[in-house]
Amino acid sequence: MKFLTATDRYIARLVTLPLIGTLVIAAMLLLLDKMLRLFDFVAAEGGPVSVVWRMLANLIPEYMSLGIPIGLLLGILLAFRKLATTSEIDIFRAVGQSYWRLLRVPYLFAIGLALVNFAIVGWVQPTSRYLYEELRFDLRSGALGASIKVGEFNNLGDNLTMRIEESRNKGNDLSGLFVFAENKKGQSISVTAEKGQFLRTDDPDTIILRLTNGTLVHDAPNYRNPRVLSFSNHDVPIDLPQIEQFRGRGGKDREYTLNELVKVGSDVERPKSERNAAWANLNFRMVEVAMMLLLPLLALALAIPPKRSTSALGVFLSIVMVVTYHKINEYAESMGALGTVHPVIALWVPFIAFSALILWMYHVIAHKPGGQPIGALEVFAAKAGKTIKKFFRFGRRKSRLLVQEA
């Protein structure tokens, strides 16, 4: 006897398309929203555009960890909703297929994706999150070759200010330059030049700014009057500021892998606040993955509308429930990290409560004839829909009467 029957393969096809579609659309929407902000950030910091794609690539695991549960839920829900609205599920039930038997394939998807998500949140996401933060740091520190902004005053180091009117040929041809430098003894030079060019030196910490056709004003505390000099070529050495080193991985809880969180939480030499934060984050990741094993039951309970109804209330309610549970977990994690509530209690009590609600909803739909776990909400939504339709009909009728009277 084959493990997967024709019915299982049919359900697998129904689940796969909306699952992949939802996952891709959710990831693309999150990435597009973030991409616009990253472009603004990189442009403001004067960094290369290519770093945006590297930052987005490091955000994919984080967005996948959010998109996979939602994709799984909607994939199963939309598949069973189609079976219900076309009365195919009644045929399966009539030939002896129980709801639990029909969930065989959805549970194969759930277990497989739960393992994938466990690997992502456990090891892939912490590393990618750290690389993302490192790129942000490098942009701010100038380690990625941040450019000098044209038309603005730029501070290079502590005692050097520069302004460039125009830049051509990828920064090789500069025009309209102003340079002001001052040392600790109070000596200063002010330079204006028609053209300029940056040149490398043997010293990686120093570059040369070669100026052409300009005027130099040299001043010092012991000078009665500043000295003025016109030149055709003048080289100004510029000491590059020292770039700070980025911190090691693990500066934040989301950057620890699961085994590192266990080590931090078990290290009695660390402050109690760090240990609480580590345990809270560990339990947060575990309950998020564990909840995926209950999503097929939730999807089935919300997928089947009342008879002779095509209400999509279950689709809307499923997203609300999953997002609400995720936000509750985030709040519980913060409470556990602060030590207000023990991390295990803060995160597993909501999980148990949410699991009990899902199991009750599945019991109603699967074992009570005609049972509808959200039947009251369906009735309320139907009445509200009729009321809104009557209101709009009355509004259109009244507007017609006013037009006829006019």
Secondary structure, 3 states (H helix, E strand, C coil): CCCCCHHHHHHHHHHHHHHHHHHHHHHHHHHHHHHHHHHHHHHHHCCCCHHHHHHHHHHHHHHHHHHHHHHHHHHHHHHHHHHHHCCHHHHHHHCCCCHHHHCHHHHHHHHHHHHHHHHHHHHHHHHHHHHHHHHHHHHHHCCCCCCCCCCCEEECCCCEEEEEEEEEHHHCEEEEEEEEEECCCCCEEEEEEEEEEEEECCCCCEEEEEEEEEEEEEECCCCCCCEEEEEEEEEEEEECCCCCCCCCCCCCHHHCCHHHHHHHHHCCCCCHHHHHHHHHHHHHHHHHHHHHHHHHHHHHHHHCCCCCCCCCHHHHHHHHHHHHHHHHHHHHHHHHHHCCCCHHHHHHHHHHHHHHHHHHHHHHHHHCCCCCCCHHHHHHHHHHHHHHHHHHHHHHHHHHHHHHHC
